[in-house]
Amino acid sequence: MDRVRAHVMISGQVQGVNFRAYTRDQARQASVEGWVRNLSDGRVEAVFEGPRSAVQRLVSWCYSGPTHARVDRVEVNWEEPTGQEGSFGILW
């Protein structure tokens, strides 16, 4: 299996619109591991780890996000997978 890890930062109107919950749901449906959290500067940060095609779909989804989000910018850093992420969750 071709396993990859993406560290993603999403900017725009991405807090207060259920971005984290939708991201969690999308990741779990795709069997992708990792986490998502709000940052104090208004961005959302996420780590996706799993099969390349599933992670790429999640990264693509971040460019639009849920219905009420307005995504202005997505920064993606591809990293070496660690194999240490568990079931996808929301960090507080």
SVG drawing of the C-alpha trace seen along z (x, -y; Angstrom):
<svg xmlns="http://www.w3.org/2000/svg" viewBox="-24 -35 33 37">
<polyline fill="none" stroke="black" stroke-width="0.4" points="0.0,0.0 1.2,-3.5 0.9,-5.3 1.3,-9.1 0.9,-11.9 -0.3,-15.4 -0.1,-18.3 -2.7,-20.8 -3.4,-24.4 -6.7,-25.9 -7.4,-29.7 -10.6,-31.7 -13.9,-31.4 -13.2,-28.0 -14.1,-28.2 -17.6,-28.2 -18.9,-26.3 -18.4,-22.7 -15.2,-22.4 -13.6,-20.0 -16.7,-17.8 -17.1,-17.5 -13.4,-16.8 -13.5,-14.0 -16.5,-12.5 -14.9,-12.7 -11.6,-11.1 -13.4,-8.3 -15.4,-7.4 -12.2,-7.3 -10.4,-5.2 -7.8,-7.9 -6.0,-8.4 -5.0,-11.6 -6.5,-14.7 -8.0,-18.2 -8.0,-21.2 -8.8,-25.0 -5.8,-27.3 -6.0,-30.6 -5.2,-32.6 -8.5,-31.4 -7.0,-28.7 -7.8,-25.0 -4.9,-22.5 -5.2,-18.8 -3.0,-15.8 -4.2,-13.0 -2.3,-9.7 -3.3,-6.7 -3.6,-5.4 -2.4,-8.0 -5.7,-8.2 -7.8,-8.7 -5.4,-11.4 -5.4,-13.2 -9.2,-13.2 -9.3,-14.7 -6.8,-17.4 -8.9,-18.3 -12.0,-18.4 -10.2,-21.0 -10.2,-23.5 -14.0,-23.8 -14.9,-22.4 -18.4,-22.2 -21.3,-24.3 -20.9,-27.4 -17.1,-27.6 -15.2,-30.0 -11.7,-28.7 -9.2,-31.3 -6.0,-29.3 -4.8,-25.7 -1.2,-25.0 -0.1,-21.3 3.1,-19.8 3.7,-16.2 5.6,-14.4 6.9,-10.9 4.1,-8.7 4.7,-7.9 2.2,-5.0 1.4,-6.5 -1.9,-8.2 -5.0,-6.5 -8.6,-6.8 -9.3,-10.2 -10.3,-12.7 -10.8,-16.3 -8.1,-17.8 -9.1,-20.5"/>
</svg>
